[in-house]
């Protein structure tokens, strides 16, 4: 047997790369077609992997969504943790939503889907809790650095900040309301900062 008859050995894609590619494809297909209308087959095709590769990394569409949610939440939590003041928090959150406008639509669709399934709703709440905790921690840190008292517990302010961010993003997505400029002006007031 000569060298030309030996089949070249193909390199296996690292599992982390497969997982990342599937998540990226899922986020794109979910955004384009909607969560309910998307099949695992379509995600696999968009990622360039087999359906088996999807199922070896994720139990199904719900797991794909939760993994995407964790990514988006981690980004938003990091933005809050690295911010120098409430205005910077607002600007960072608004920019994150503007960079990924389909995310709010997917979140609303999945939220509606989860509301009709008690177990899924509970899992959604569990997945969202770390984001609230991280933002509450960032709010506490901001107040401590500036040596001032918060008007409400940081946990309550975190819930309000997330709700306001999502609400303003929905308004901006629907009719172009000025969420990107409004959020950095409102969060300082919410956190009890003196506006400059």
Secondary structure, 3 states (H helix, E strand, C coil): CCHHHCCCCCCCCCHHHHHHHHHHHHHHHHHHHCCCCCCHHHHHHHHCCCHHHHHHHCCCHHHHHHHHHHHHHHHHHHHHHHCCCHHHHHHHHHHHHHHCCHHHHHHHHHHHHHHCCHHHHHHHHHHHHHHHHHHHHHHHHHHHHHCCCCCCCHHHHHHHHHHHHHHHHHHHHHHCCCHHHHHHHHHHHHCCCCCC
